[in-house]
Amino acid sequence: MAKKKELDNMSRLNRIHPVTNFFFNLLFVILALACFLPIIFILIISLTSNDVIRREGYQLWLTAENFSADAYVYLWGQRATILRALWVSVEVTVIGTVLGVMLTCMMGYVLSRQEHKLNNFLTILIFIPMVFGGGMAASYVVNTQILHLRDTLWVLILPLLVSSWNVTISRTFFRSTIPDSIIESAKIDGASQGTIFAKIVLPISKPVLATIGLFLAFGYWNDWFQAQLYISKDSLRSLQSMLNSIQNNVEYLTKNPTAMLTSATDLKRNMPQESVRMAIAFVVAVPIACIYPFFQKYFISGLTVGAVKG
């Protein structure tokens, strides 16, 4: 009876007042709209006639009078350039995410084992880059003069492959979630560290794998700076780098005319500049946004790693 009364009291304390619940729901709706409406706004602008944009500015509503698919028709005409850049982005994102998750989780697992002799030294070594950085000049010299990565696909992958923050997240997950008794039992049965990690640790580590994978995928997919800094070949330019080039110089695509228009001058004159910018931004944003809902459950679990549990 006393236990039931105690549970009722706890339930009453944890109960949210209907008015408070309403304002919480309203706040979440506003935040969701703040994230979702820009994508809709970009789509509307990309489907708006360039003449209307030039004459009246951006339109919040799409009507039959201002509707135009010229931007997407234009992008379809430039499909060789767009698809080449899209393939580079997909290739870099997939390779970088897979390798990054593997290396990050391996490092995090090693740091989570307190019996490791170099645990303290490696922890300090991982922590230092979170506070101090070598700077852009040092990174540029290392990547171009020492590693000779300029104008290669690896220069888009290796600089973003492992971060101290991701290693810390994985270490915290392994230390707080993987019981030491399981590791000790596997060792008694004669399993090596590689076998323990591959067959015992990884299968029960989906939350941290999904979290690190999403962080890396977002970082690689949205990155344009590495390409701007190290890539001079158009065949290695990513979709995001191409978008940034268009934002800074709308004549970028005029330097890559395809068979649709024979002259760069005609291409520039016929290009719906504003709507093309928004169309490419929409093309860049949608694929990565569609992936997130499939990993949301694991992503949320991974972000709460190390939280105090009742």
Secondary structure, 3 states (H helix, E strand, C coil): CHHHHHHHHHHHHHCCCHHHHHHHHHHHHHHHHHHHHHHHHHHHHHCECHHHHHHHCCCCCCCCCCECCHHHHHHHHCHHHHHHHHHHHHHHHHHHHHHHHHHHHHHHHHHHCCCCCCHHHHHHHHHHHHHCCCCHHHHHHHHHHHCCCCCCHHHHCHHHCCCHHHHHHHHHHHHHHCCHHHHHHHHHCCCCHHHHHHHHHHHHCHHHHHHHHHHHHHHHHHCCHHHHHHCCCHHHCCHHHHHHHHHHCCCCHHHCCCCCCCCHHHHHHHCCHHHHHHHHHHHHHHHHHHHHHHHHHHHHHHHCCCCCCC
